[in-house]
Amino acid sequence: MYKSIIESISRVLYKFFDWRKTETQNQSETEIIHDKRDYKKATDIAEEIINTTEKYKNKMSFADRLRFSHLVEKFQKFN
C-alpha cells in the first residue's frame, strides 16, 4: 500500500519537474521570438529614417553626407 502511494507521489513530482523544465525551455524560445520581432520592427523604422533622410542629403554639409553614406552602407551590410 505504501509502495503505491510513494510511486504515485514520485510520478506527480516527476511530472511537475518535467513540466517546469519544459516551461523554462519554452520561455527562452518565446523570448527569442519576441526579441527577433522587436529587432525587425527596429530595422523597419531605421530604414524609414534612412529613406526620409535621403531627401535632405543635399542640404547636409559635405562631412555629414560622407558620414551618412558610410553609416547607410554599414547598416545595409548587416541588414
Helices and strands as residue ranges (DSSP letters): H 2-55, G 57-59, H 62-78
